[in-house]
Amino acid sequence: MIRQVQTTITIQTKGLGLLEITRTVALWLQEQNVHMGLVTIFCRHTSASLTIQENADPDVQQDLVAFFNRLVPEGAVWFQHTSEGPDDMPAHVKGALTDVSLTIPVSGGRMTLGTWQGIYLFEHRRRPHHRDVVLHFVGE
């Protein structure tokens, strides 16, 4: 029998950077006593995003932040939306270049992530924020 469950979690960020949320999602799935299906993870913000990345070496996360900061620098003269600070419009562009939603197969009650894959909330603003992330499972 197909069933669906959903919840919203709030993630406290420390500002710009990647915050791994794999364990939080995995524990929620375990509590739901699910077997097989799909879990969708959705970020309800336009200046933060989600990504699946390597979780073995923290240099990967630091390098991603550095890359995106070079790709979309603060203070670019072509940005018109500047009323919320110099990091706001670059945060929106970074969010548009990444994902606000991830869908991951679940088998045997566990996400089928690869050995070195982790789920990350990618905070694109410099100051800390509370970010709402919706978890939705459909399956059995």
Secondary structure by P-SEA (a helix, b strand, c coil): cbbbbbbbbbbbbccbbbbbaaaaaaaaaaaacccbbbbbbbbccccccccccccccaaaaaaaaaaaaaacccccccccccccccaaaaaaaaaaacccbbbbbbccccccccccbbbbbccccccccbbbbbbbbbcc
